Amino acid sequence: MSDRPAAPRKVRCPMCAGESVYAPSNPFRPFCSERCKLMDLGAWASDQYSIPGAPLERPLDPDPDQSALPSAPKTLQ
Ligand SMILES: [Zn+2]
């Protein structure tokens, strides 16, 4: 029987890239510390992260048929 100690799994902290214990003993996992977790939450709150390829707003792109052709001049006399 193997008698290996229950070594905690370690991952890389997404915030500081440091070593983080990914175990129930670390309530801030996958972050290494509360500070890194709060920093990540703050980054989201301040909109530092953006999702490329998923624009929230459609760009105001005018219809090419209407923008390319000059509109009929209105005769105002
Ligand atoms: Zn960290």
N, CA, C, O and the ligand as a Tripos MOL2 file, in Angstrom:
@<TRIPOS>MOLECULE
protein
  309   307    78     0     0
PROTEIN
NO_CHARGES

@<TRIPOS>ATOM
      1 N           0.8370   -1.2020    0.0000 N.3       1 MET1
      2 CA          0.0000    0.0000    0.0000 C.3       1 MET1
      3 C           0.8700    1.2490    0.0000 C.2       1 MET1
      4 O           1.8670    1.3510    0.7150 O.2       1 MET1
      5 N           0.4750    2.1300   -0.7790 N.am      2 SER2
      6 CA          1.2470    3.3680   -0.8130 C.3       2 SER2
      7 C           0.7900    4.2780    0.3110 C.2       2 SER2
      8 O          -0.4000    4.4700    0.5570 O.2       2 SER2
      9 N           1.7470    4.8040    0.9530 N.am      3 ASP3
     10 CA          1.4310    5.6570    2.0940 C.3       3 ASP3
     11 C           1.8810    7.0810    1.7960 C.2       3 ASP3
     12 O           2.6990    7.6700    2.5030 O.2       3 ASP3
     13 N           1.3180    7.5950    0.7340 N.am      4 ARG4
     14 CA          1.7400    8.9360    0.3530 C.3       4 ARG4
     15 C           0.9760    9.9540    1.1860 C.2       4 ARG4
     16 O          -0.2180    9.7910    1.4360 O.2       4 ARG4
     17 N           1.6370   10.9570    1.5960 N.am      5 PRO5
     18 CA          0.9420   11.9970    2.3700 C.3       5 PRO5
     19 C          -0.0010   12.7790    1.4690 C.2       5 PRO5
     20 O           0.2250   12.9190    0.2670 O.2       5 PRO5
     21 N          -1.0290   13.2670    2.0630 N.am      6 ALA6
     22 CA         -2.0170   14.0280    1.3050 C.3       6 ALA6
     23 C          -1.4620   15.4190    1.0100 C.2       6 ALA6
     24 O          -1.7660   16.4100    1.6740 O.2       6 ALA6
     25 N          -0.6360   15.4250   -0.0200 N.am      7 ALA7
     26 CA         -0.0360   16.7050   -0.3850 C.3       7 ALA7
     27 C          -1.0970   17.5910   -1.0220 C.2       7 ALA7
     28 O          -1.8420   17.1580   -1.9010 O.2       7 ALA7
     29 N          -1.1520   18.8040   -0.5770 N.am      8 PRO8
     30 CA         -2.1500   19.7000   -1.1550 C.3       8 PRO8
     31 C          -1.8050   19.9980   -2.5960 C.2       8 PRO8
     32 O          -0.6400   20.1660   -2.9570 O.2       8 PRO8
     33 N          -2.8230   20.0590   -3.3970 N.am      9 ARG9
     34 CA         -2.6000   20.3690   -4.7990 C.3       9 ARG9
     35 C          -2.2860   21.8500   -4.9180 C.2       9 ARG9
     36 O          -2.9170   22.7000   -4.2900 O.2       9 ARG9
     37 N          -1.3050   22.1230   -5.7320 N.am     10 LYS10
     38 CA         -0.8970   23.5160   -5.8790 C.3      10 LYS10
     39 C          -1.1310   23.9620   -7.3070 C.2      10 LYS10
     40 O          -0.8270   23.2620   -8.2730 O.2      10 LYS10
     41 N          -1.6700   25.1260   -7.3910 N.am     11 VAL11
     42 CA         -1.9260   25.6950   -8.7020 C.3      11 VAL11
     43 C          -1.2440   27.0580   -8.7610 C.2      11 VAL11
     44 O          -0.6770   27.5360   -7.7790 O.2      11 VAL11
     45 N          -1.3140   27.6520   -9.9160 N.am     12 ARG12
     46 CA         -0.7050   28.9660  -10.0660 C.3      12 ARG12
     47 C          -1.7780   30.0300   -9.8580 C.2      12 ARG12
     48 O          -2.8480   29.9910  -10.4650 O.2      12 ARG12
     49 N          -1.4680   30.9520   -9.0060 N.am     13 CYS13
     50 CA         -2.4240   32.0100   -8.7160 C.3      13 CYS13
     51 C          -2.6660   32.8230   -9.9840 C.2      13 CYS13
     52 O          -1.7120   33.3120  -10.5890 O.2      13 CYS13
     53 N          -3.9090   32.9760  -10.3900 N.am     14 PRO14
     54 CA         -4.1830   33.7180  -11.6260 C.3      14 PRO14
     55 C          -3.8640   35.1970  -11.5130 C.2      14 PRO14
     56 O          -3.7850   35.8980  -12.5220 O.2      14 PRO14
     57 N          -3.6850   35.6600  -10.3210 N.am     15 MET15
     58 CA         -3.4330   37.0890  -10.1600 C.3      15 MET15
     59 C          -1.9470   37.4050  -10.0980 C.2      15 MET15
     60 O          -1.4570   38.2510  -10.8460 O.2      15 MET15
     61 N          -1.2410   36.7390   -9.2240 N.am     16 CYS16
     62 CA          0.1770   37.0680   -9.0480 C.3      16 CYS16
     63 C           1.0730   35.9820   -9.6110 C.2      16 CYS16
     64 O           2.2980   36.0900   -9.5440 O.2      16 CYS16
     65 N           0.4820   34.9430  -10.1620 N.am     17 ALA17
     66 CA          1.2420   33.8400  -10.7600 C.3      17 ALA17
     67 C           2.1080   33.1450   -9.7330 C.2      17 ALA17
     68 O           3.0860   32.4810  -10.0740 O.2      17 ALA17
     69 N           1.7480   33.3000   -8.4970 N.am     18 GLY18
     70 CA          2.4950   32.6220   -7.4530 C.3      18 GLY18
     71 C           1.8810   31.2690   -7.1510 C.2      18 GLY18
     72 O           0.8790   30.8730   -7.7460 O.2      18 GLY18
     73 N           2.4910   30.5820   -6.2340 N.am     19 GLU19
     74 CA          2.0080   29.2630   -5.8850 C.3      19 GLU19
     75 C           0.7990   29.3870   -4.9680 C.2      19 GLU19
     76 O           0.8190   30.1270   -3.9850 O.2      19 GLU19
     77 N          -0.2350   28.6600   -5.3030 N.am     20 SER20
     78 CA         -1.4510   28.7260   -4.5150 C.3      20 SER20
     79 C          -1.8890   27.3200   -4.1550 C.2      20 SER20
     80 O          -1.8750   26.4170   -4.9910 O.2      20 SER20
     81 N          -2.2700   27.1490   -2.9310 N.am     21 VAL21
     82 CA         -2.7090   25.8320   -2.4700 C.3      21 VAL21
     83 C          -4.1760   25.6570   -2.8370 C.2      21 VAL21
     84 O          -5.0510   26.3660   -2.3410 O.2      21 VAL21
     85 N          -4.4150   24.7110   -3.7030 N.am     22 TYR22
     86 CA         -5.7890   24.4720   -4.1320 C.3      22 TYR22
     87 C          -6.3850   23.3780   -3.2600 C.2      22 TYR22
     88 O          -6.4490   22.2090   -3.6420 O.2      22 TYR22
     89 N          -6.8070   23.7860   -2.1030 N.am     23 ALA23
     90 CA         -7.3470   22.8420   -1.1440 C.3      23 ALA23
     91 C          -8.3650   23.5830   -0.2870 C.2      23 ALA23
     92 O          -8.3510   24.8110   -0.2110 O.2      23 ALA23
     93 N          -9.2410   22.8310    0.3520 N.am     24 PRO24
     94 CA        -10.2360   23.4940    1.2140 C.3      24 PRO24
     95 C          -9.6060   24.3710    2.2860 C.2      24 PRO24
     96 O         -10.2620   25.2530    2.8390 O.2      24 PRO24
     97 N          -8.3520   24.1300    2.5740 N.am     25 SER25
     98 CA         -7.6910   24.9570    3.5790 C.3      25 SER25
     99 C          -7.4380   26.3640    3.0530 C.2      25 SER25
    100 O          -7.1680   27.2910    3.8170 O.2      25 SER25
    101 N          -7.5290   26.5040    1.7480 N.am     26 ASN26
    102 CA         -7.3330   27.8230    1.1710 C.3      26 ASN26
    103 C          -8.6750   28.3480    0.6610 C.2      26 ASN26
    104 O          -9.0960   27.9970   -0.4420 O.2      26 ASN26
    105 N          -9.3390   29.1740    1.4420 N.am     27 PRO27
    106 CA        -10.6640   29.6530    1.0470 C.3      27 PRO27
    107 C         -10.6050   30.6080   -0.1340 C.2      27 PRO27
    108 O         -11.6400   30.9700   -0.6920 O.2      27 PRO27
    109 N          -9.4100   31.0160   -0.5160 N.am     28 PHE28
    110 CA         -9.2880   31.9980   -1.5940 C.3      28 PHE28
    111 C          -8.8690   31.3530   -2.8990 C.2      28 PHE28
    112 O          -8.5790   32.0380   -3.8800 O.2      28 PHE28
    113 N          -8.8380   30.0300   -2.9050 N.am     29 ARG29
    114 CA         -8.4260   29.3430   -4.1250 C.3      29 ARG29
    115 C          -9.3280   29.7360   -5.2910 C.2      29 ARG29
    116 O         -10.5030   30.0130   -5.0480 O.2      29 ARG29
    117 N          -8.8810   29.7790   -6.4910 N.am     30 PRO30
    118 CA         -7.5110   29.4060   -6.8620 C.3      30 PRO30
    119 C          -6.4780   30.4900   -6.5840 C.2      30 PRO30
    120 O          -5.3210   30.3730   -6.9880 O.2      30 PRO30
    121 N          -6.8890   31.5160   -5.9110 N.am     31 PHE31
    122 CA         -5.9170   32.5600   -5.6000 C.3      31 PHE31
    123 C          -5.0960   32.1400   -4.3860 C.2      31 PHE31
    124 O          -5.5000   31.2740   -3.6090 O.2      31 PHE31
    125 N          -3.9570   32.7610   -4.2440 N.am     32 CYS32
    126 CA         -3.0540   32.3490   -3.1730 C.3      32 CYS32
    127 C          -3.4310   33.0330   -1.8740 C.2      32 CYS32
    128 O          -3.0950   32.5520   -0.7910 O.2      32 CYS32
    129 N          -4.1220   34.1420   -1.9770 N.am     33 SER33
    130 CA         -4.4100   34.8780   -0.7640 C.3      33 SER33
    131 C          -5.6520   35.7250   -0.9710 C.2      33 SER33
    132 O          -6.1410   35.8860   -2.0890 O.2      33 SER33
    133 N          -6.1420   36.2540    0.1150 N.am     34 GLU34
    134 CA         -7.3160   37.1070    0.0270 C.3      34 GLU34
    135 C          -7.0290   38.3520   -0.8040 C.2      34 GLU34
    136 O          -7.8920   38.8680   -1.5140 O.2      34 GLU34
    137 N          -5.7960   38.8120   -0.6910 N.am     35 ARG35
    138 CA         -5.4190   40.0210   -1.4200 C.3      35 ARG35
    139 C          -5.5510   39.8140   -2.9260 C.2      35 ARG35
    140 O          -6.0790   40.6670   -3.6390 O.2      35 ARG35
    141 N          -5.0680   38.6810   -3.3890 N.am     36 CYS36
    142 CA         -5.1360   38.4190   -4.8220 C.3      36 CYS36
    143 C          -6.5870   38.2440   -5.2590 C.2      36 CYS36
    144 O          -6.9710   38.6660   -6.3500 O.2      36 CYS36
    145 N          -7.3790   37.6260   -4.4110 N.am     37 LYS37
    146 CA         -8.7770   37.4320   -4.7700 C.3      37 LYS37
    147 C          -9.4820   38.7780   -4.8640 C.2      37 LYS37
    148 O         -10.2620   39.0180   -5.7850 O.2      37 LYS37
    149 N          -9.2060   39.6430   -3.9150 N.am     38 LEU38
    150 CA         -9.8430   40.9570   -3.9420 C.3      38 LEU38
    151 C          -9.3520   41.7650   -5.1300 C.2      38 LEU38
    152 O         -10.1090   42.5200   -5.7400 O.2      38 LEU38
    153 N          -8.0850   41.5980   -5.4500 N.am     39 MET39
    154 CA         -7.5530   42.3190   -6.6060 C.3      39 MET39
    155 C          -8.2510   41.8760   -7.8740 C.2      39 MET39
    156 O          -8.5480   42.6910   -8.7470 O.2      39 MET39
    157 N          -8.5130   40.5740   -7.9730 N.am     40 ASP40
    158 CA         -9.1750   40.0750   -9.1690 C.3      40 ASP40
    159 C         -10.6000   40.5990   -9.2380 C.2      40 ASP40
    160 O         -11.0690   41.0010  -10.3020 O.2      40 ASP40
    161 N         -11.2790   40.5940   -8.1160 N.am     41 LEU41
    162 CA        -12.6390   41.1180   -8.1010 C.3      41 LEU41
    163 C         -12.6370   42.5960   -8.4510 C.2      41 LEU41
    164 O         -13.5170   43.0770   -9.1650 O.2      41 LEU41
    165 N         -11.6420   43.3110   -7.9440 N.am     42 GLY42
    166 CA        -11.5550   44.7360   -8.2480 C.3      42 GLY42
    167 C         -11.2960   44.9740   -9.7230 C.2      42 GLY42
    168 O         -11.7990   45.9310  -10.3110 O.2      42 GLY42
    169 N         -10.5050   44.0890  -10.3130 N.am     43 ALA43
    170 CA        -10.2150   44.2470  -11.7320 C.3      43 ALA43
    171 C         -11.4800   44.0630  -12.5460 C.2      43 ALA43
    172 O         -11.7220   44.7780  -13.5180 O.2      43 ALA43
    173 N         -12.2840   43.0930  -12.1340 N.am     44 TRP44
    174 CA        -13.5350   42.8940  -12.8590 C.3      44 TRP44
    175 C         -14.4520   44.0960  -12.6650 C.2      44 TRP44
    176 O         -15.1040   44.5540  -13.6030 O.2      44 TRP44
    177 N         -14.4910   44.5880  -11.4550 N.am     45 ALA45
    178 CA        -15.4060   45.6850  -11.1660 C.3      45 ALA45
    179 C         -15.0050   46.9320  -11.9340 C.2      45 ALA45
    180 O         -15.8640   47.7010  -12.3660 O.2      45 ALA45
    181 N         -13.7020   47.1390  -12.1070 N.am     46 SER46
    182 CA        -13.2540   48.3330  -12.8050 C.3      46 SER46
    183 C         -13.1770   48.1150  -14.3070 C.2      46 SER46
    184 O         -12.6890   48.9630  -15.0550 O.2      46 SER46
    185 N         -13.6630   46.9740  -14.7230 N.am     47 ASP47
    186 CA        -13.7900   46.6980  -16.1560 C.3      47 ASP47
    187 C         -12.4300   46.6730  -16.8370 C.2      47 ASP47
    188 O         -12.2760   47.1520  -17.9610 O.2      47 ASP47
    189 N         -11.4620   46.1170  -16.1540 N.am     48 GLN48
    190 CA        -10.1590   45.9880  -16.7990 C.3      48 GLN48
    191 C         -10.1450   44.8090  -17.7520 C.2      48 GLN48
    192 O          -9.3750   44.7590  -18.7110 O.2      48 GLN48
    193 N         -11.0140   43.8730  -17.4590 N.am     49 TYR49
    194 CA        -11.0830   42.7270  -18.3410 C.3      49 TYR49
    195 C         -12.0930   43.0090  -19.4410 C.2      49 TYR49
    196 O         -13.1570   43.5830  -19.2060 O.2      49 TYR49
    197 N         -11.7430   42.6020  -20.6130 N.am     50 SER50
    198 CA        -12.6790   42.7210  -21.7130 C.3      50 SER50
    199 C         -12.7410   41.3810  -22.4260 C.2      50 SER50
    200 O         -11.7840   40.6070  -22.4230 O.2      50 SER50
    201 N         -13.8580   41.1340  -23.0200 N.am     51 ILE51
    202 CA        -14.0290   39.8790  -23.7190 C.3      51 ILE51
    203 C         -13.9070   40.1510  -25.2150 C.2      51 ILE51
    204 O         -14.8550   40.6260  -25.8410 O.2      51 ILE51
    205 N         -12.7500   39.8540  -25.7850 N.am     52 PRO52
    206 CA        -12.6070   40.1440  -27.2150 C.3      52 PRO52
    207 C         -13.5210   39.2610  -28.0360 C.2      52 PRO52
    208 O         -13.7130   38.0840  -27.7320 O.2      52 PRO52
    209 N         -14.0660   39.8310  -29.0540 N.am     53 GLY53
    210 CA        -14.9360   39.0690  -29.9370 C.3      53 GLY53
    211 C         -16.3670   39.0430  -29.4720 C.2      53 GLY53
    212 O         -17.2260   38.4640  -30.1360 O.2      53 GLY53
    213 N         -16.6360   39.6570  -28.3510 N.am     54 ALA54
    214 CA        -18.0050   39.6750  -27.8560 C.3      54 ALA54
    215 C         -18.3730   41.1020  -27.4760 C.2      54 ALA54
    216 O         -18.4950   41.4210  -26.2930 O.2      54 ALA54
    217 N         -18.5470   41.9530  -28.4650 N.am     55 PRO55
    218 CA        -18.8850   43.3410  -28.1530 C.3      55 PRO55
    219 C         -20.2640   43.4300  -27.5480 C.2      55 PRO55
    220 O         -21.2020   42.7630  -27.9830 O.2      55 PRO55
    221 N         -20.3670   44.2520  -26.5530 N.am     56 LEU56
    222 CA        -21.6600   44.4010  -25.9070 C.3      56 LEU56
    223 C         -22.5710   45.3080  -26.7260 C.2      56 LEU56
    224 O         -23.7960   45.1890  -26.6900 O.2      56 LEU56
    225 N         -21.9490   46.2050  -27.4550 N.am     57 GLU57
    226 CA        -22.7470   47.1350  -28.2380 C.3      57 GLU57
    227 C         -22.4580   46.9480  -29.7160 C.2      57 GLU57
    228 O         -21.3160   46.7140  -30.1140 O.2      57 GLU57
    229 N         -23.4610   47.0490  -30.4920 N.am     58 ARG58
    230 CA        -23.2420   46.9610  -31.9300 C.3      58 ARG58
    231 C         -22.6760   48.2910  -32.4150 C.2      58 ARG58
    232 O         -23.1710   49.3560  -32.0460 O.2      58 ARG58
    233 N         -21.6510   48.2240  -33.2310 N.am     59 PRO59
    234 CA        -21.1200   49.4800  -33.7730 C.3      59 PRO59
    235 C         -22.1530   50.1330  -34.6760 C.2      59 PRO59
    236 O         -22.9130   49.4720  -35.3850 O.2      59 PRO59
    237 N         -22.1480   51.4330  -34.6210 N.am     60 LEU60
    238 CA        -23.1070   52.1640  -35.4410 C.3      60 LEU60
    239 C         -22.5940   52.1820  -36.8790 C.2      60 LEU60
    240 O         -21.8730   53.0860  -37.3020 O.2      60 LEU60
    241 N         -22.9850   51.1710  -37.5920 N.am     61 ASP61
    242 CA        -22.5420   51.0590  -38.9670 C.3      61 ASP61
    243 C         -23.7230   51.4000  -39.8730 C.2      61 ASP61
    244 O         -24.6870   50.6360  -39.9450 O.2      61 ASP61
    245 N         -23.6600   52.5030  -40.5440 N.am     62 PRO62
    246 CA        -24.8040   52.8840  -41.3740 C.3      62 PRO62
    247 C         -24.9650   51.9380  -42.5490 C.2      62 PRO62
    248 O         -24.0100   51.2980  -42.9890 O.2      62 PRO62
    249 N         -26.1010   51.8670  -43.0110 N.am     63 ASP63
    250 CA        -26.3880   50.9980  -44.1410 C.3      63 ASP63
    251 C         -25.5890   51.4720  -45.3470 C.2      63 ASP63
    252 O         -25.7370   52.6230  -45.7570 O.2      63 ASP63
    253 N         -24.7430   50.6140  -45.9310 N.am     64 PRO64
    254 CA        -23.9000   51.0710  -47.0490 C.3      64 PRO64
    255 C         -24.7260   51.5360  -48.2370 C.2      64 PRO64
    256 O         -24.2910   52.4040  -48.9940 O.2      64 PRO64
    257 N         -25.8880   50.9790  -48.4050 N.am     65 ASP65
    258 CA        -26.7120   51.4140  -49.5370 C.3      65 ASP65
    259 C         -27.1350   52.8670  -49.3720 C.2      65 ASP65
    260 O         -27.2850   53.6020  -50.3480 O.2      65 ASP65
    261 N         -27.3160   53.2500  -48.1630 N.am     66 GLN66
    262 CA        -27.7850   54.6090  -47.9420 C.3      66 GLN66
    263 C         -26.6300   55.5940  -47.8220 C.2      66 GLN66
    264 O         -26.7630   56.7650  -48.1750 O.2      66 GLN66
    265 N         -25.4750   55.1020  -47.3110 N.am     67 SER67
    266 CA        -24.3720   56.0260  -47.0960 C.3      67 SER67
    267 C         -23.5790   56.2370  -48.3860 C.2      67 SER67
    268 O         -23.0440   57.3220  -48.6130 O.2      67 SER67
    269 N         -23.5010   55.2130  -49.2280 N.am     68 ALA68
    270 CA        -22.6930   55.3290  -50.4370 C.3      68 ALA68
    271 C         -23.3990   56.2090  -51.4750 C.2      68 ALA68
    272 O         -22.7900   57.0780  -52.0990 O.2      68 ALA68
    273 N         -24.6670   55.9640  -51.6330 N.am     69 LEU69
    274 CA        -25.3840   56.7380  -52.6330 C.3      69 LEU69
    275 C         -25.7770   58.0980  -52.0600 C.2      69 LEU69
    276 O         -26.3000   58.1960  -50.9510 O.2      69 LEU69
    277 N         -25.5160   59.1280  -52.8320 N.am     70 PRO70
    278 CA        -25.9490   60.4430  -52.3510 C.3      70 PRO70
    279 C         -27.4580   60.5160  -52.3700 C.2      70 PRO70
    280 O         -28.1220   60.1570  -53.3430 O.2      70 PRO70
    281 N         -27.9500   60.9780  -51.2940 N.am     71 SER71
    282 CA        -29.4010   61.0510  -51.2050 C.3      71 SER71
    283 C         -29.9310   62.1040  -52.1750 C.2      71 SER71
    284 O         -29.2470   63.0780  -52.4910 O.2      71 SER71
    285 N         -31.0960   61.9020  -52.6170 N.am     72 ALA72
    286 CA        -31.6960   62.8410  -53.5630 C.3      72 ALA72
    287 C         -31.7890   64.2180  -52.9100 C.2      72 ALA72
    288 O         -32.3800   64.3860  -51.8430 O.2      72 ALA72
    289 N         -31.1920   65.1840  -53.5780 N.am     73 PRO73
    290 CA        -31.2190   66.5270  -52.9820 C.3      73 PRO73
    291 C         -32.6350   67.0590  -52.9130 C.2      73 PRO73
    292 O         -33.4250   66.9670  -53.8530 O.2      73 PRO73
    293 N         -32.9000   67.5980  -51.7950 N.am     74 LYS74
    294 CA        -34.2390   68.1480  -51.6370 C.3      74 LYS74
    295 C         -34.2650   69.5620  -52.2150 C.2      74 LYS74
    296 O         -33.4230   70.4020  -51.8980 O.2      74 LYS74
    297 N         -35.1840   69.7770  -53.0070 N.am     75 THR75
    298 CA        -35.3060   71.1070  -53.6220 C.3      75 THR75
    299 C         -36.1110   71.9990  -52.6900 C.2      75 THR75
    300 O         -37.3380   71.9410  -52.6070 O.2      75 THR75
    301 N         -35.3690   72.7990  -52.0210 N.am     76 LEU76
    302 CA        -36.0540   73.7490  -51.1320 C.3      76 LEU76
    303 C         -35.9580   75.1390  -51.7580 C.2      76 LEU76
    304 O         -34.8680   75.6820  -51.9390 O.2      76 LEU76
    305 N         -37.0420   75.6630  -52.0610 N.am     77 GLN77
    306 CA        -37.0310   76.9930  -52.6660 C.3      77 GLN77
    307 C         -37.8860   77.9520  -51.8580 C.2      77 GLN77
    308 O         -38.0010   79.1250  -52.2130 O.2      77 GLN77
    309 ZN         -1.6280   35.5020   -5.6690 Zn       78 ZN78
@<TRIPOS>BOND
     1     1     2 1
     2     2     3 1
     3     3     4 2
     4     3     5 am
     5     5     6 1
     6     6     7 1
     7     7     8 2
     8     7     9 am
     9     9    10 1
    10    10    11 1
    11    11    12 2
    12    11    13 am
    13    13    14 1
    14    14    15 1
    15    15    16 2
    16    15    17 am
    17    17    18 1
    18    18    19 1
    19    19    20 2
    20    19    21 am
    21    21    22 1
    22    22    23 1
    23    23    24 2
    24    23    25 am
    25    25    26 1
    26    26    27 1
    27    27    28 2
    28    27    29 am
    29    29    30 1
    30    30    31 1
    31    31    32 2
    32    31    33 am
    33    33    34 1
    34    34    35 1
    35    35    36 2
    36    35    37 am
    37    37    38 1
    38    38    39 1
    39    39    40 2
    40    39    41 am
    41    41    42 1
    42    42    43 1
    43    43    44 2
    44    43    45 am
    45    45    46 1
    46    46    47 1
    47    47    48 2
    48    47    49 am
    49    49    50 1
    50    50    51 1
    51    51    52 2
    52    51    53 am
    53    53    54 1
    54    54    55 1
    55    55    56 2
    56    55    57 am
    57    57    58 1
    58    58    59 1
    59    59    60 2
    60    59    61 am
    61    61    62 1
    62    62    63 1
    63    63    64 2
    64    63    65 am
    65    65    66 1
    66    66    67 1
    67    67    68 2
    68    67    69 am
    69    69    70 1
    70    70    71 1
    71    71    72 2
    72    71    73 am
    73    73    74 1
    74    74    75 1
    75    75    76 2
    76    75    77 am
    77    77    78 1
    78    78    79 1
    79    79    80 2
    80    79    81 am
    81    81    82 1
    82    82    83 1
    83    83    84 2
    84    83    85 am
    85    85    86 1
    86    86    87 1
    87    87    88 2
    88    87    89 am
    89    89    90 1
    90    90    91 1
    91    91    92 2
    92    91    93 am
    93    93    94 1
    94    94    95 1
    95    95    96 2
    96    95    97 am
    97    97    98 1
    98    98    99 1
    99    99   100 2
   100    99   101 am
   101   101   102 1
   102   102   103 1
   103   103   104 2
   104   103   105 am
   105   105   106 1
   106   106   107 1
   107   107   108 2
   108   107   109 am
   109   109   110 1
   110   110   111 1
   111   111   112 2
   112   111   113 am
   113   113   114 1
   114   114   115 1
   115   115   116 2
   116   115   117 am
   117   117   118 1
   118   118   119 1
   119   119   120 2
   120   119   121 am
   121   121   122 1
   122   122   123 1
   123   123   124 2
   124   123   125 am
   125   125   126 1
   126   126   127 1
   127   127   128 2
   128   127   129 am
   129   129   130 1
   130   130   131 1
   131   131   132 2
   132   131   133 am
   133   133   134 1
   134   134   135 1
   135   135   136 2
   136   135   137 am
   137   137   138 1
   138   138   139 1
   139   139   140 2
   140   139   141 am
   141   141   142 1
   142   142   143 1
   143   143   144 2
   144   143   145 am
   145   145   146 1
   146   146   147 1
   147   147   148 2
   148   147   149 am
   149   149   150 1
   150   150   151 1
   151   151   152 2
   152   151   153 am
   153   153   154 1
   154   154   155 1
   155   155   156 2
   156   155   157 am
   157   157   158 1
   158   158   159 1
   159   159   160 2
   160   159   161 am
   161   161   162 1
   162   162   163 1
   163   163   164 2
   164   163   165 am
   165   165   166 1
   166   166   167 1
   167   167   168 2
   168   167   169 am
   169   169   170 1
   170   170   171 1
   171   171   172 2
   172   171   173 am
   173   173   174 1
   174   174   175 1
   175   175   176 2
   176   175   177 am
   177   177   178 1
   178   178   179 1
   179   179   180 2
   180   179   181 am
   181   181   182 1
   182   182   183 1
   183   183   184 2
   184   183   185 am
   185   185   186 1
   186   186   187 1
   187   187   188 2
   188   187   189 am
   189   189   190 1
   190   190   191 1
   191   191   192 2
   192   191   193 am
   193   193   194 1
   194   194   195 1
   195   195   196 2
   196   195   197 am
   197   197   198 1
   198   198   199 1
   199   199   200 2
   200   199   201 am
   201   201   202 1
   202   202   203 1
   203   203   204 2
   204   203   205 am
   205   205   206 1
   206   206   207 1
   207   207   208 2
   208   207   209 am
   209   209   210 1
   210   210   211 1
   211   211   212 2
   212   211   213 am
   213   213   214 1
   214   214   215 1
   215   215   216 2
   216   215   217 am
   217   217   218 1
   218   218   219 1
   219   219   220 2
   220   219   221 am
   221   221   222 1
   222   222   223 1
   223   223   224 2
   224   223   225 am
   225   225   226 1
   226   226   227 1
   227   227   228 2
   228   227   229 am
   229   229   230 1
   230   230   231 1
   231   231   232 2
   232   231   233 am
   233   233   234 1
   234   234   235 1
   235   235   236 2
   236   235   237 am
   237   237   238 1
   238   238   239 1
   239   239   240 2
   240   239   241 am
   241   241   242 1
   242   242   243 1
   243   243   244 2
   244   243   245 am
   245   245   246 1
   246   246   247 1
   247   247   248 2
   248   247   249 am
   249   249   250 1
   250   250   251 1
   251   251   252 2
   252   251   253 am
   253   253   254 1
   254   254   255 1
   255   255   256 2
   256   255   257 am
   257   257   258 1
   258   258   259 1
   259   259   260 2
   260   259   261 am
   261   261   262 1
   262   262   263 1
   263   263   264 2
   264   263   265 am
   265   265   266 1
   266   266   267 1
   267   267   268 2
   268   267   269 am
   269   269   270 1
   270   270   271 1
   271   271   272 2
   272   271   273 am
   273   273   274 1
   274   274   275 1
   275   275   276 2
   276   275   277 am
   277   277   278 1
   278   278   279 1
   279   279   280 2
   280   279   281 am
   281   281   282 1
   282   282   283 1
   283   283   284 2
   284   283   285 am
   285   285   286 1
   286   286   287 1
   287   287   288 2
   288   287   289 am
   289   289   290 1
   290   290   291 1
   291   291   292 2
   292   291   293 am
   293   293   294 1
   294   294   295 1
   295   295   296 2
   296   295   297 am
   297   297   298 1
   298   298   299 1
   299   299   300 2
   300   299   301 am
   301   301   302 1
   302   302   303 1
   303   303   304 2
   304   303   305 am
   305   305   306 1
   306   306   307 1
   307   307   308 2
@<TRIPOS>SUBSTRUCTURE
     1 MET1         2 RESIDUE 1 A MET
     2 SER2         6 RESIDUE 1 A SER
     3 ASP3        10 RESIDUE 1 A ASP
     4 ARG4        14 RESIDUE 1 A ARG
     5 PRO5        18 RESIDUE 1 A PRO
     6 ALA6        22 RESIDUE 1 A ALA
     7 ALA7        26 RESIDUE 1 A ALA
     8 PRO8        30 RESIDUE 1 A PRO
     9 ARG9        34 RESIDUE 1 A ARG
    10 LYS10       38 RESIDUE 1 A LYS
    11 VAL11       42 RESIDUE 1 A VAL
    12 ARG12       46 RESIDUE 1 A ARG
    13 CYS13       50 RESIDUE 1 A CYS
    14 PRO14       54 RESIDUE 1 A PRO
    15 MET15       58 RESIDUE 1 A MET
    16 CYS16       62 RESIDUE 1 A CYS
    17 ALA17       66 RESIDUE 1 A ALA
    18 GLY18       70 RESIDUE 1 A GLY
    19 GLU19       74 RESIDUE 1 A GLU
    20 SER20       78 RESIDUE 1 A SER
    21 VAL21       82 RESIDUE 1 A VAL
    22 TYR22       86 RESIDUE 1 A TYR
    23 ALA23       90 RESIDUE 1 A ALA
    24 PRO24       94 RESIDUE 1 A PRO
    25 SER25       98 RESIDUE 1 A SER
    26 ASN26      102 RESIDUE 1 A ASN
    27 PRO27      106 RESIDUE 1 A PRO
    28 PHE28      110 RESIDUE 1 A PHE
    29 ARG29      114 RESIDUE 1 A ARG
    30 PRO30      118 RESIDUE 1 A PRO
    31 PHE31      122 RESIDUE 1 A PHE
    32 CYS32      126 RESIDUE 1 A CYS
    33 SER33      130 RESIDUE 1 A SER
    34 GLU34      134 RESIDUE 1 A GLU
    35 ARG35      138 RESIDUE 1 A ARG
    36 CYS36      142 RESIDUE 1 A CYS
    37 LYS37      146 RESIDUE 1 A LYS
    38 LEU38      150 RESIDUE 1 A LEU
    39 MET39      154 RESIDUE 1 A MET
    40 ASP40      158 RESIDUE 1 A ASP
    41 LEU41      162 RESIDUE 1 A LEU
    42 GLY42      166 RESIDUE 1 A GLY
    43 ALA43      170 RESIDUE 1 A ALA
    44 TRP44      174 RESIDUE 1 A TRP
    45 ALA45      178 RESIDUE 1 A ALA
    46 SER46      182 RESIDUE 1 A SER
    47 ASP47      186 RESIDUE 1 A ASP
    48 GLN48      190 RESIDUE 1 A GLN
    49 TYR49      194 RESIDUE 1 A TYR
    50 SER50      198 RESIDUE 1 A SER
    51 ILE51      202 RESIDUE 1 A ILE
    52 PRO52      206 RESIDUE 1 A PRO
    53 GLY53      210 RESIDUE 1 A GLY
    54 ALA54      214 RESIDUE 1 A ALA
    55 PRO55      218 RESIDUE 1 A PRO
    56 LEU56      222 RESIDUE 1 A LEU
    57 GLU57      226 RESIDUE 1 A GLU
    58 ARG58      230 RESIDUE 1 A ARG
    59 PRO59      234 RESIDUE 1 A PRO
    60 LEU60      238 RESIDUE 1 A LEU
    61 ASP61      242 RESIDUE 1 A ASP
    62 PRO62      246 RESIDUE 1 A PRO
    63 ASP63      250 RESIDUE 1 A ASP
    64 PRO64      254 RESIDUE 1 A PRO
    65 ASP65      258 RESIDUE 1 A ASP
    66 GLN66      262 RESIDUE 1 A GLN
    67 SER67      266 RESIDUE 1 A SER
    68 ALA68      270 RESIDUE 1 A ALA
    69 LEU69      274 RESIDUE 1 A LEU
    70 PRO70      278 RESIDUE 1 A PRO
    71 SER71      282 RESIDUE 1 A SER
    72 ALA72      286 RESIDUE 1 A ALA
    73 PRO73      290 RESIDUE 1 A PRO
    74 LYS74      294 RESIDUE 1 A LYS
    75 THR75      298 RESIDUE 1 A THR
    76 LEU76      302 RESIDUE 1 A LEU
    77 GLN77      306 RESIDUE 1 A GLN
    78 ZN78       309 GROUP 0 **** ****
